[in-house]
Amino acid sequence: MTAPTQLTPFGKPMLKHWLFDPEYKNLNHGSFGAHPIPVKDAQRAFIDLADVRPDPYIRRDHAKYLDDARGAVAKILNANRDECVFVKNATTGVATVLYNLAFQPGEALIYFQPVYGAVEKGVVSLQEHTSLQTRKVSFQFPISEDELEHRFREVIRQTREEGLKVRASVFDIIVSNPGVRFPFERITAICREEGILSVIDGAHGVGNIHLDMERLQPDFLVSNCHKWLYTPRSCAVLYTPKRNQNLLRTTLPTSWGFIPSPTSPETMASVLADPNAPVTKTPYETLFEFVATSDDSAYLCVPAALKFRAEVCGGEDAIIAYIQRIANEGADAVAAALGTDVMQEPDLKPGQESRMRQCAMTTVRFPIAVDIAGKETGSFGYTPAVVLSEEEAPRASNWIQSKLMDDHNTFVPVFCHGSWLWTRLSGQVYLEKSDFEDLGGVLRGLCERVAKKEFLS
């Protein structure tokens, strides 16, 4: 197993630890994450253990390694180990929590639009099978935190005036598209004040920004480790404080750790449990310890990922400071190349820092407007290079993304938000400002080709 112990400078020197094709520039770390070679080696070692001694590994050893990994991730979240378990990804974690909340008639869930698409589809699916009712806090970025809070409180008030109980709210730590930091601390505090369960989708949380469960005190939080913490896919931590663990009685799918209600029929004991062993774990921990037969080796790689981050990168503070700085420097460079701006709060005072940009993902406007009924495209201080119809916009976005992959060996998401096309950038330890300056030139050329309507040919 590779075990590097020497600090490596951020930027291009860091690439030697990663698996990328030398011809490919990975500017989209935020979508699927990536892990370095030493972590790959650690995962391969766990897979080999499972292959050479399947029963001893799966029945006994895996749980011990899992405990080590849960303890490691709990430490950087400032949480207790028995409050942290693993699930496959943030989507699974949110779905698991919402399913377990077993919404009753007259109970509602509030979520924010824009929302991660898979989470919204999961909410709609849950509505089809339960009594759940939902209400949205609708808005578009950029928006001030004060206005966002006002809209949230208004939806709470209106929902209660309908005679519904607001049981829970789902919201992000960092929104996926557009890639901006969400005021999750503020919304969590409002949920606590209003007696609403906070279900936080932190897909882009751990490894991207500092998180402190003791200070934040959410009701539930799930965060992908494979996006920003450098574990292999698929690995996410689900944090549930002790006060709420009784609400979670099943995994998805239901497996051996299922906690039946007192009135449920008796089921057989777990085939993996030793009836003579002392009970050392909570039902919550046992619930998520073995969820059907699957490859959970990514979970076990958290210690290896944290070792790499400490010994090669210099630790959490150094990583987070660099990836946030390079994401913002890169955004400024791309915006300069396009002659546009970076998404941030509309009410910033001179010299005031944007909180929306205090993360490793940034969002830059294209000089391409979208003709949406009732929207003003000329209200941002400059004239767009081209105005597309609502039908043309997704075709242009897909065309740009295809050209980036096929002709330029890179990728960044391109999407419509409000009346404009935007792109999302991801900062990472193996990137430099020059990478984004190069991207800016490429995007400028592609925008010029969109203005000529080449994407329609």
C-alpha positions in Angstrom: 0.0 0.0 0.0 1.4 3.4 -1.0 2.0 5.6 2.1 3.3 9.0 1.1 4.5 11.1 4.1 5.9 14.2 2.4 4.0 17.4 1.8 3.3 18.2 -1.9 2.8 21.8 -3.1 -0.7 22.5 -4.3 -1.3 22.9 -8.0 0.3 20.9 -10.8 2.8 19.1 -8.5 -0.2 17.5 -6.7 -1.3 15.7 -9.9 1.3 13.0 -9.4 -0.9 11.6 -6.6 -4.0 11.3 -8.8 -5.3 8.9 -11.4 -6.3 11.4 -14.1 -5.4 10.9 -17.8 -2.5 13.3 -18.4 -4.4 14.7 -21.3 -7.6 15.4 -19.3 -8.0 18.5 -17.0 -10.5 17.7 -14.2 -12.3 21.0 -13.6 -15.5 19.4 -12.3 -14.5 17.7 -9.1 -17.8 18.7 -7.5 -20.0 16.4 -9.6 -18.4 13.0 -8.8 -15.3 13.6 -6.8 -12.0 11.8 -7.2 -9.6 10.0 -4.9 -5.8 9.9 -4.9 -3.6 6.8 -5.5 -2.9 6.0 -1.9 -6.7 5.8 -1.2 -7.2 3.6 -4.2 -4.5 1.3 -2.8 -6.3 1.2 0.6 -9.6 0.3 -1.0 -7.9 -2.5 -3.1 -6.5 -3.9 0.1 -9.9 -4.1 1.7 -11.4 -5.7 -1.4 -8.6 -8.3 -1.4 -9.3 -9.1 2.2 -13.0 -9.7 1.3 -11.9 -11.9 -1.6 -9.4 -14.1 0.2 -11.4 -14.7 3.4 -15.0 -13.8 2.7 -16.8 -15.0 5.8 -14.3 -13.8 8.5 -14.0 -10.5 6.8 -17.8 -9.9 6.2 -19.0 -11.4 9.5 -16.4 -10.0 11.9 -13.6 -7.8 10.5 -15.6 -5.4 8.4 -17.4 -4.0 11.4 -14.1 -3.3 13.2 -12.8 -1.4 10.2 -16.1 0.4 9.9 -15.9 1.5 13.5 -12.5 3.1 12.8 -13.9 4.9 9.7 -16.9 6.2 11.6 -14.6 7.4 14.4 -12.4 9.2 11.9 -15.2 11.1 10.1 -16.9 11.9 13.5 -13.7 13.6 14.6 -13.6 16.1 11.7 -17.4 16.7 12.2 -16.9 17.4 15.9 -19.5 14.6 16.6 -19.6 11.4 18.5 -18.8 8.1 16.7 -22.2 6.7 17.7 -23.9 9.6 15.9 -22.2 8.9 12.6 -23.0 6.0 10.1 -22.4 5.6 6.4 -24.7 5.4 3.5 -24.0 5.3 -0.2 -24.6 9.0 -1.1 -26.4 12.1 0.0 -29.5 11.2 -2.0 -29.7 7.9 -0.2 -29.3 9.6 3.2 -32.0 12.2 2.6 -34.4 9.5 1.3 -33.7 7.3 4.3 -34.5 10.1 6.7 -37.6 11.2 5.0 -38.9 7.7 4.6 -38.4 7.0 8.3 -40.2 10.2 9.4 -43.4 8.5 8.3 -45.4 11.6 7.6 -48.9 11.5 8.8 -52.0 13.2 7.4 -51.8 17.0 8.0 -48.0 17.0 8.1 -45.9 18.9 5.6 -42.3 19.1 4.3 -40.8 22.4 3.2 -37.9 22.4 0.7 -36.1 25.1 -1.3 -36.3 25.5 -5.1 -33.7 25.3 -6.6 -33.1 21.8 -5.1 -31.0 18.9 -6.2 -33.1 17.1 -8.8 -32.8 13.6 -7.4 -33.9 14.8 -3.9 -37.0 16.5 -5.4 -37.8 13.4 -7.4 -37.5 11.4 -4.2 -39.9 13.8 -2.4 -42.4 13.5 -5.2 -42.1 9.7 -5.1 -42.7 9.7 -1.4 -45.8 11.8 -1.9 -47.2 9.1 -4.2 -47.1 6.5 -1.5 -47.7 8.4 1.8 -49.7 11.3 3.3 -46.9 13.7 2.8 -47.6 17.2 1.6 -44.9 19.5 0.4 -44.5 23.3 0.0 -41.6 25.1 -1.8 -39.6 28.2 -1.0 -39.2 29.4 -4.6 -36.5 31.9 -5.5 -33.6 32.5 -7.9 -30.0 33.2 -7.2 -28.6 35.7 -6.6 -30.6 36.5 -3.5 -29.8 38.1 -0.1 -29.9 36.0 3.0 -32.4 38.3 4.6 -34.8 37.9 1.6 -34.3 34.1 1.7 -35.1 34.0 5.4 -38.2 36.1 4.7 -39.5 33.8 2.1 -38.9 30.7 4.3 -40.8 32.2 7.2 -43.6 33.2 4.8 -43.9 29.6 3.5 -44.0 28.4 7.1 -46.7 30.9 8.0 -48.8 30.1 4.9 -48.5 26.4 5.4 -49.6 26.6 9.0 -52.5 28.9 8.0 -53.7 26.0 5.8 -54.0 23.9 8.9 -50.9 21.8 8.3 -48.1 21.0 10.7 -44.7 21.8 9.3 -42.8 18.6 10.3 -39.5 19.0 8.5 -37.5 21.1 6.1 -34.8 19.9 3.6 -32.1 22.3 2.5 -28.5 22.3 1.2 -25.2 23.3 2.7 -23.8 24.1 -0.8 -26.3 24.2 -3.7 -25.4 22.0 -6.6 -26.5 24.2 -9.5 -25.8 27.1 -9.2 -22.8 26.2 -7.1 -23.1 28.6 -4.2 -22.9 28.3 -0.4 -26.4 28.2 1.2 -27.1 30.0 4.5 -27.6 26.6 6.2 -26.6 27.8 9.6 -29.3 30.5 9.6 -32.0 28.2 8.3 -31.0 25.5 10.8 -31.5 28.0 13.6 -34.9 29.0 12.3 -36.0 25.4 12.1 -34.9 24.9 15.7 -36.8 28.1 16.7 -40.0 27.0 14.8 -39.9 23.4 16.0 -39.2 22.0 12.6 -36.9 19.1 11.9 -33.8 20.2 9.9 -32.8 17.6 7.2 -29.6 19.0 5.7 -28.4 17.8 2.3 -24.7 18.4 2.7 -23.6 16.6 -0.5 -20.8 19.2 -1.0 -20.1 19.7 2.7 -17.4 17.7 4.4 -14.0 18.4 2.9 -15.3 21.6 1.2 -16.0 23.7 4.3 -15.5 23.3 8.0 -18.5 21.6 9.7 -19.1 21.5 13.4 -22.1 19.4 14.6 -21.8 20.5 18.2 -22.2 24.1 17.1 -24.7 23.6 14.3 -27.0 21.2 16.1 -28.9 19.9 13.0 -31.6 17.2 13.4 -30.2 15.2 10.5 -27.2 15.8 8.2 -25.8 13.8 5.3 -22.6 14.6 3.5 -20.8 12.9 0.7 -17.2 11.9 1.5 -16.5 10.9 -2.1 -16.9 14.4 -3.5 -14.5 16.5 -1.4 -13.0 14.3 1.3 -11.1 12.0 -1.3 -12.7 8.7 -0.5 -13.8 6.4 -3.4 -17.4 6.4 -4.6 -19.8 5.8 -3.0 -19.5 7.0 0.6 -21.5 9.5 2.6 -21.7 10.1 6.3 -25.2 10.3 7.9 -25.1 12.3 11.2 -28.0 11.8 13.6 -27.8 13.2 17.1 -28.9 10.9 19.9 -32.1 12.8 20.5 -33.4 11.8 17.0 -32.0 8.3 16.5 -35.2 6.7 17.7 -36.9 8.1 14.5 -34.7 6.0 12.2 -35.8 2.3 12.2 -35.0 1.1 8.8 -32.4 1.5 6.1 -33.1 1.6 2.3 -33.4 -1.2 1.5 -34.6 -2.6 4.8 -32.0 -5.1 6.0 -30.8 -7.0 9.0 -30.6 -4.1 11.4 -34.3 -3.2 11.0 -35.9 -2.0 14.3 -39.5 -3.2 14.4 -42.2 -1.4 16.2 -43.6 -3.1 19.4 -46.7 -4.2 17.5 -44.8 -5.7 14.5 -44.6 -9.4 13.9 -41.5 -11.1 15.2 -38.7 -11.5 12.6 -35.6 -13.8 12.6 -32.4 -12.6 14.3 -29.6 -11.3 12.1 -27.5 -14.1 10.7 -24.4 -11.9 11.2 -25.0 -11.3 14.9 -23.3 -13.4 17.6 -26.0 -13.9 20.3 -23.2 -14.5 22.9 -21.4 -11.2 22.2 -21.9 -8.3 24.6 -24.0 -5.4 23.3 -21.6 -2.5 22.7 -23.4 -0.5 20.0 -26.6 1.4 19.8 -29.5 0.2 17.6 -28.8 3.2 15.3 -25.2 2.0 14.8 -26.3 -1.6 14.2 -29.0 -0.5 11.8 -26.5 0.8 9.3 -23.7 -1.6 9.9 -24.7 -4.2 7.3 -27.2 -3.1 4.6 -27.6 -6.1 2.3 -24.5 -7.5 0.6 -22.7 -4.7 -1.2 -19.2 -3.4 -1.6 -18.8 -1.0 1.3 -15.0 -0.7 0.9 -15.3 3.0 0.2 -16.6 3.6 3.7 -13.4 2.0 5.2 -11.2 4.4 3.3 -12.0 7.5 5.3 -8.9 7.0 7.5 -6.7 6.6 4.4 -8.2 9.7 2.9 -7.7 11.8 6.0 -4.1 10.5 6.3 -3.4 11.7 2.7 -5.0 15.0 3.5 -2.9 15.5 6.6 0.5 14.1 5.4 0.5 15.1 1.7 -1.8 18.2 1.7 -1.1 19.7 5.1 -4.4 19.1 6.8 -8.0 20.3 6.6 -7.3 24.0 7.2 -4.7 24.2 4.4 -6.9 22.2 1.9 -10.1 24.2 2.5 -8.3 27.5 2.3 -6.6 26.6 -1.0 -9.6 25.1 -2.8 -11.8 28.0 -1.8 -9.2 30.5 -2.9 -8.5 28.9 -6.2 -12.2 28.4 -7.0 -12.8 32.2 -6.5 -9.6 33.2 -8.3 -10.6 30.9 -11.1 -14.1 32.3 -11.2 -12.8 35.9 -11.5 -10.5 34.8 -14.3 -13.3 33.1 -16.3 -15.7 36.0 -15.8 -13.0 38.4 -17.0 -12.5 36.3 -20.1 -16.2 36.2 -20.8 -16.8 39.9 -19.9 -19.4 38.9 -17.3 -19.6 38.4 -13.5 -19.5 35.8 -10.7 -22.7 35.0 -8.9 -22.9 36.5 -5.4 -25.3 38.4 -3.1 -26.9 41.4 -4.8 -26.7 43.6 -1.6 -23.0 43.4 -0.9 -21.4 46.6 0.4 -18.0 47.9 -0.9 -15.3 45.7 0.7 -17.8 43.1 2.0 -17.0 39.5 1.2 -19.6 37.3 -0.4 -20.8 34.4 1.8 -22.2 32.6 -1.3 -18.6 32.4 -2.6 -17.2 31.0 0.7 -16.8 27.4 -0.7 -14.9 25.5 -3.4 -17.6 25.9 -6.0 -18.3 29.1 -7.9 -20.7 30.1 -10.6 -20.0 32.4 -13.6 -22.5 34.0 -15.9 -22.2 33.4 -19.7 -22.8 36.3 -22.0 -25.8 34.3 -23.2 -29.3 35.4 -22.2 -32.5 33.3 -22.4 -35.7 34.9 -23.6 -38.1 33.9 -20.8 -41.5 35.6 -20.7 -41.6 38.4 -18.1 -37.8 38.5 -17.5 -35.5 41.4 -18.3 -32.3 40.3 -19.9 -30.7 43.7 -20.1 -30.8 44.6 -16.4 -27.4 43.4 -15.4 -25.3 46.2 -16.7 -24.2 44.8 -20.0 -25.6 43.5 -23.3 -25.6 39.7 -23.9 -23.7 38.4 -26.9 -26.8 36.5 -27.9 -30.4 35.9 -26.7 -31.6 32.3 -27.0 -35.2 31.0 -26.9 -36.2 28.7 -24.0 -36.1 25.8 -26.5 -32.6 26.7 -27.8 -31.0 27.2 -24.3 -30.7 23.5 -23.3 -29.5 22.6 -26.8 -26.7 25.2 -26.5 -25.8 24.0 -23.0 -25.5 20.4 -24.1 -23.5 21.5 -27.2 -21.0 23.4 -25.1 -20.6 20.5 -22.7 -20.0 18.1 -25.5 -17.4 20.3 -27.2 -15.6 20.6 -23.8 -15.4 16.9 -23.5 -14.8 15.9 -27.1 -12.6 18.8 -28.3 -10.9 20.2 -25.2 -10.5 17.2 -22.8 -12.3 18.8 -19.9 -15.7 19.5 -18.6 -17.7 22.1 -16.6 -21.5 22.0 -16.1 -23.4 24.6 -18.2 -27.0 25.3 -17.2 -29.8 27.8 -17.4 -30.7 29.7 -14.2 -33.1 32.6 -14.4 -32.6 34.5 -17.7 -29.0 33.4 -18.3 -26.7 30.5 -19.0 -24.1 29.9 -16.3 -21.2 27.6 -15.6 -20.1 26.0 -12.3 -16.4 25.8 -11.4 -14.7 23.5 -8.8 -11.5 24.4 -7.0 -9.2 21.6 -6.0 -5.7 21.0 -4.7 -4.4 19.9 -8.1 -5.6 23.0 -10.0 -4.0 26.4 -10.5 -5.3 29.8 -11.7 -3.8 29.2 -15.1 -6.2 26.2 -15.6 -9.1 28.5 -15.3 -7.5 31.2 -17.5 -7.2 28.5 -20.2 -10.8 27.5 -19.6 -11.9 31.1 -19.9 -10.4 31.3 -23.4 -12.1 28.1 -24.5 -15.5 29.2 -23.2 -15.2 32.5 -24.8 -14.6 30.8 -28.2 -17.6 28.5 -27.6 -19.9 31.4 -26.7 -18.9 33.1 -29.9 -19.9 30.0 -31.8 -23.2 29.8 -29.9 -23.8 33.4 -31.0 -23.4 32.1 -34.6 -26.0 29.4 -33.8 -23.5 26.6 -34.7 -25.2 24.4 -32.0 -28.2 24.2 -34.3 -26.4 22.7 -37.2 
